[in-house]
Amino acid sequence: MEFIPYGRQNITEQDIDAVVNVLKSDYLTQGPKVPEFENAIKEHCNVEYALAMNSATSALHVACLALDVGKDDIVWTTPITFVASANCALYCGATVDFVDIDPKTYNLSIQALREKLQAAKIESKLPKVVIPVHLCGQPCDMESIYALSKEYGFSIIEDASHAIGGNYKNEPIGSCQYSDITIFSFHPVKIITTAEGGVATTNGKYLAQKMDLLRSHGITRDSELMTHEPDGPWYYQQVDLGYNYRMTEMQAALGASQIKRLPSITKSRHEIANRYDVKLASLSVTVPFQIEKSYSGLHLYVIRLKLGDIKATHLEVFNALRAANIGVNLHYIPVHLQPYYQKHFNFQMGDFPQAEQYYKEAISLPLYPDLTEEQQDYIVETLEGVLKND
């Protein structure tokens, strides 16, 4: 069997044509394709504003800045995420802390959040922003997080890097019904791709205006944002300290083409996941738990090994699958165990036990629309052989 990656982009001739047409056009950057892609995101998410950027990391950074995160502020997120969900706050000079995960959903635990908020209030160390992460595409309990935000006064950035195409309580993820800002990622292994890229959505005019400035050097040509009337039609002003986080026209064209297939892509991912659920039912693994009244974007399919029921170790199972040309992965190493975070914030093993236990058991199986039934059967059969090997 040829190598089977854990994720892979799905590119059609229409996608290729869309990118080639841009290459033949007058604009490779700052042209009509970025607004076209942003409008498609707004329509899909039923949200007022969408701002495309060169990565989800950039979008997380400017989202924190738009919410005035800075020195002496505290930002909380989950330890089971990619490091960007926490790093974005550090870029702003803030301090980062974590909230342990729910053992069933692997998302931020509402009980742990509530208890941590109660303790933080007593110590006057409440977070300015909380960043819940929709791990694997499964929505967090946003209604409960939103209710706690009103009680304790923090803002919310949804890290939905895994979750475009999903919904929560009959609203598309990205609608910002229970958050200030939502962030999507369009890395090649994600649900749809712009090669690299990200988008921030919001219903707040000020937040959109702020993020728009920050993604492009803090420069505006909008006379309403200037300190005085323009000197002429050439005039612009730098009114803030921004960055070059813009998305290119080629990336936006690819995204605008891909998003047209978003429903069929998520449908395919669900069909593959449902097939995994059935075929893995008799094995010593825990398959992903799906919350009722929500629809996952299903970026990842993570199993947890029942290590007490098998002789092989986590590492032995992982290595055996890799040796069989199955590109399994592990999402993620708990952020608080990364050397940088241990050195600068004194985190240590034992701080977030649910996240650490998850890390000891989790394996991401291949999941992408072009995964064939033959490949999926091979993955399951190989896993079964490894688990039952005496």
C-alpha positions in Angstrom: 0.0 0.0 0.0 1.3 3.4 -0.9 1.7 6.0 1.8 -1.6 7.3 3.2 -1.3 10.7 4.8 -3.5 11.8 7.7 -4.9 14.7 5.7 -4.7 15.9 2.1 -6.0 18.8 0.0 -8.7 18.1 -2.6 -7.9 20.1 -5.7 -10.1 20.1 -8.9 -9.6 21.4 -12.4 -11.9 24.2 -11.5 -9.6 25.2 -8.6 -6.6 25.1 -10.9 -8.4 27.2 -13.5 -9.4 29.8 -10.8 -5.8 30.2 -9.8 -4.4 30.3 -13.4 -7.0 32.9 -14.3 -5.7 35.2 -11.6 -2.1 34.7 -12.7 -3.2 35.9 -16.2 -5.1 38.9 -14.7 -3.9 42.4 -13.7 -4.0 41.7 -10.0 -1.9 39.2 -8.0 -2.6 41.0 -4.7 -5.1 43.6 -3.4 -7.5 42.9 -6.3 -11.1 41.7 -6.5 -10.6 38.0 -5.4 -10.0 38.6 -1.8 -13.3 40.5 -1.3 -15.0 37.8 -3.4 -13.7 35.1 -1.0 -14.6 37.2 2.0 -18.1 37.7 0.7 -18.4 33.9 0.3 -17.3 33.4 3.9 -19.8 36.0 5.1 -22.6 34.4 3.2 -21.8 30.9 4.4 -21.3 31.9 8.1 -24.3 34.4 8.2 -21.9 37.0 9.7 -21.4 40.7 9.1 -17.7 40.9 8.4 -14.9 38.5 7.2 -11.3 39.5 6.8 -8.9 37.2 4.9 -5.3 36.9 6.0 -2.2 35.0 5.1 -2.6 32.5 8.0 -4.9 31.6 10.9 -2.0 32.5 13.2 -2.0 36.0 11.8 -5.7 36.2 12.2 -5.5 35.1 15.8 -2.8 37.7 16.4 -4.8 40.7 15.1 -8.0 39.3 16.8 -6.1 39.6 20.1 -4.9 43.1 19.2 -8.4 44.2 18.2 -9.6 43.2 21.6 -6.8 45.3 23.2 -4.9 42.4 24.6 -1.6 43.7 25.9 1.0 43.7 28.7 -0.5 42.6 32.1 -3.5 40.9 30.4 -4.2 37.2 30.8 -5.5 35.0 28.0 -6.8 31.4 28.6 -7.1 28.6 26.0 -7.0 24.8 25.9 -3.7 22.9 26.2 -4.8 20.5 23.5 -4.4 22.7 20.4 -1.7 23.9 18.0 0.7 26.3 19.7 -0.7 29.3 17.7 -3.8 29.4 19.8 -1.6 30.4 22.8 1.2 32.2 21.0 -1.1 34.8 19.6 -1.5 36.2 23.1 2.2 36.2 23.8 2.8 38.2 20.6 0.7 41.0 22.3 2.8 40.8 25.6 0.0 39.0 27.5 0.3 36.0 29.9 -1.2 32.7 28.8 -2.9 30.1 31.0 -4.8 26.9 30.2 -8.1 25.3 31.0 -8.2 21.5 31.1 -10.2 19.5 28.6 -13.4 17.6 28.8 -12.6 13.8 28.6 -15.4 13.1 26.2 -15.3 15.9 23.7 -11.5 16.9 24.1 -12.6 20.5 24.0 -12.2 23.0 26.8 -14.1 21.7 29.9 -16.9 24.0 31.0 -16.7 22.7 34.6 -12.9 23.3 34.7 -13.5 26.8 33.2 -16.1 27.7 35.7 -14.0 26.5 38.7 -10.9 28.3 37.3 -12.9 31.5 36.9 -14.2 31.4 40.4 -10.6 31.0 41.8 -9.3 33.7 39.5 -11.9 36.2 40.6 -10.8 35.8 44.2 -7.2 36.3 43.2 -8.0 39.2 40.8 -6.5 37.3 37.9 -9.4 37.0 35.5 -8.7 36.5 31.8 -9.3 39.3 29.4 -9.9 36.8 26.6 -10.7 33.1 26.4 -9.9 31.2 23.2 -12.0 28.0 23.0 -10.8 25.7 20.3 -13.2 23.5 18.2 -10.9 20.5 18.2 -11.2 18.2 15.2 -14.1 20.4 14.1 -16.4 19.6 17.0 -18.0 22.8 18.4 -17.3 23.8 22.0 -20.2 24.4 24.3 -20.2 28.1 23.2 -23.5 29.0 24.9 -22.1 28.1 28.3 -18.8 29.8 27.6 -20.7 32.9 26.5 -22.8 32.9 29.7 -19.6 32.7 31.8 -18.2 35.6 29.7 -21.1 37.8 30.8 -20.6 36.8 34.4 -16.9 37.3 34.5 -16.3 40.0 31.9 -14.0 38.3 29.3 -14.1 38.5 25.5 -14.2 35.3 23.3 -12.2 34.4 20.2 -13.4 31.1 18.7 -10.4 29.2 17.2 -12.4 27.4 14.5 -9.3 26.4 12.5 -10.7 22.9 12.3 -14.3 23.7 12.0 -15.5 25.5 8.8 -18.5 23.7 7.5 -19.8 22.7 10.9 -22.7 24.2 12.9 -23.7 24.8 16.5 -27.4 25.0 17.5 -28.5 25.4 13.9 -26.1 28.3 13.2 -22.9 27.9 11.1 -19.7 28.1 13.0 -18.3 31.5 12.2 -21.6 33.3 12.8 -20.1 34.7 16.1 -23.5 34.2 17.8 -21.6 33.4 21.1 -18.3 35.1 20.5 -16.6 38.4 19.5 -14.4 36.9 16.7 -14.1 33.5 15.0 -10.9 32.3 13.3 -10.7 29.8 10.4 -7.6 28.1 8.9 -7.1 27.1 5.3 -3.9 25.2 5.5 -3.8 22.3 2.9 -4.8 19.6 5.4 -7.8 21.6 6.6 -11.3 21.1 5.3 -10.9 23.6 2.5 -7.7 25.3 1.5 -6.1 28.5 0.2 -2.6 26.8 0.4 -1.9 28.9 3.4 -4.4 31.4 4.8 -6.9 32.3 7.4 -10.0 34.4 8.0 -11.4 36.3 11.0 -15.2 36.8 11.2 -17.1 39.2 13.4 -20.3 41.1 13.8 -18.6 44.0 15.4 -17.9 47.0 13.1 -15.1 48.4 15.3 -13.4 45.0 15.5 -13.6 44.5 11.8 -12.2 48.0 11.2 -9.4 47.4 13.6 -8.4 44.0 12.1 -8.6 45.5 8.6 -6.1 48.1 9.6 -3.8 45.7 11.4 -3.6 43.2 8.6 -2.2 45.9 6.2 0.4 48.0 8.0 -2.1 50.1 10.0 -2.6 52.1 6.8 -6.0 53.4 5.6 -7.3 55.3 2.6 -10.6 55.9 4.3 -10.9 59.6 4.9 -13.2 59.0 7.9 -10.4 57.3 9.7 -7.8 60.0 8.9 -6.7 62.9 11.2 -7.4 65.4 8.5 -8.8 65.7 4.9 -6.7 63.8 2.3 -4.0 65.9 0.5 -5.2 64.3 -2.8 -6.4 61.1 -4.4 -3.0 59.5 -3.8 -3.2 60.0 0.0 -3.1 57.4 2.7 -2.3 57.5 6.4 -0.7 55.1 8.8 -3.0 55.4 11.9 -1.9 52.3 13.7 1.1 49.9 13.9 0.1 47.1 11.7 1.5 44.1 9.8 1.7 42.7 6.3 -0.8 39.9 6.9 -2.7 40.2 3.6 -3.9 37.2 1.6 -2.9 37.1 -2.1 -5.3 37.0 -5.0 -4.2 33.4 -5.9 -5.0 32.2 -2.4 -8.3 33.9 -2.4 -9.3 32.5 -5.8 -8.5 29.0 -4.6 -10.6 29.6 -1.5 -13.5 31.0 -3.4 -13.5 28.0 -5.7 -13.1 25.5 -2.8 -15.9 27.0 -0.6 -18.4 26.1 -3.4 -17.8 22.5 -2.6 -17.8 22.9 1.2 -21.1 21.0 1.8 -20.0 18.0 -0.3 -16.6 18.0 1.3 -17.9 17.9 4.9 -20.5 15.3 3.8 -17.7 13.0 2.5 -15.7 13.5 5.7 -18.8 12.4 7.7 -19.3 9.4 5.6 -15.7 8.3 6.1 -16.0 9.0 9.9 -19.2 7.0 10.1 -17.6 4.1 8.4 -14.7 4.2 10.8 -17.2 4.3 13.7 -18.7 1.0 12.5 -15.5 -0.8 11.6 -13.7 0.2 14.8 -16.5 -0.7 17.2 -15.1 -4.0 18.3 -11.5 -2.8 18.8 -9.9 -1.6 22.0 -10.2 2.1 21.0 -12.5 5.0 21.9 -14.0 6.6 18.8 -14.8 10.3 18.7 -17.9 11.4 20.7 -20.3 13.6 18.7 -22.4 16.2 20.6 -26.1 16.3 19.8 -27.4 19.5 18.2 -24.1 20.2 16.5 -22.4 19.2 13.2 -18.7 18.8 13.2 -16.5 20.1 10.4 -14.6 16.8 11.0 -11.1 18.0 10.2 -9.6 15.1 12.3 -10.6 11.6 13.3 -8.9 11.0 16.7 -9.1 7.6 18.4 -7.9 6.9 21.9 -6.3 3.6 22.7 -7.6 1.6 25.6 -4.1 0.9 26.8 -5.4 -1.3 29.7 -6.9 -3.7 27.2 -3.9 -4.2 24.9 -0.3 -5.3 25.3 1.2 -2.8 22.9 2.2 0.7 24.1 1.0 3.9 22.5 4.3 4.4 20.8 4.4 0.8 19.5 0.9 1.2 18.0 1.9 4.5 16.4 5.1 3.2 15.0 3.5 0.0 13.7 1.0 2.1 11.7 3.7 4.4 10.4 5.7 1.3 9.3 2.7 0.1 7.4 2.7 3.4 5.4 -0.2 4.8 7.3 0.5 8.5 8.1 -1.1 8.7 11.5 -0.4 11.7 13.6 -1.0 13.0 17.1 -3.0 16.2 17.6 -1.7 17.6 19.9 1.2 17.7 22.3 -0.2 19.6 25.3 1.0 23.2 24.8 1.9 23.6 28.5 4.5 20.7 28.1 6.4 22.5 25.3 9.8 23.6 26.5 9.2 27.3 25.8 6.1 27.3 28.0 7.7 25.4 30.8 10.7 27.7 30.8 8.8 31.0 30.7 5.7 30.1 32.6 6.8 27.2 34.9 4.1 24.8 33.6 4.8 21.2 34.5 3.5 17.6 34.1 0.4 17.2 36.3 -1.0 20.7 35.7 -3.7 19.6 33.3 -4.3 15.9 33.9 -7.1 15.3 31.4 -5.0 16.8 28.6 -2.0 14.8 29.6 -4.0 11.5 29.6 -5.4 12.3 26.2 -1.9 12.8 24.9 -0.9 9.4 26.2 -3.7 7.7 24.2 -4.6 9.7 21.1 -3.9 8.9 17.5 -5.3 10.7 14.5 -6.3 8.4 11.7 -6.3 9.5 8.0 -9.4 11.4 7.0 -9.9 13.3 3.8 -12.4 13.2 0.9 -10.2 11.2 -1.5 -9.5 8.4 1.1 -10.8 5.2 -0.6 -12.7 2.4 1.0 -9.8 0.1 0.1 -7.4 2.4 2.0 -9.7 2.7 4.9 -10.2 -1.0 5.2 -6.4 -1.4 5.1 -6.0 1.1 7.9 -8.6 -0.6 10.1 -7.2 -4.1 9.4 -3.7 -3.0 10.1 -4.8 -1.3 13.4 -6.7 -4.4 14.4 -3.6 -6.6 13.8 -1.4 -4.4 15.9 -3.9 -4.2 18.8 -4.5 -8.0 18.8 -0.9 -8.9 18.4 0.3 -10.9 21.4 
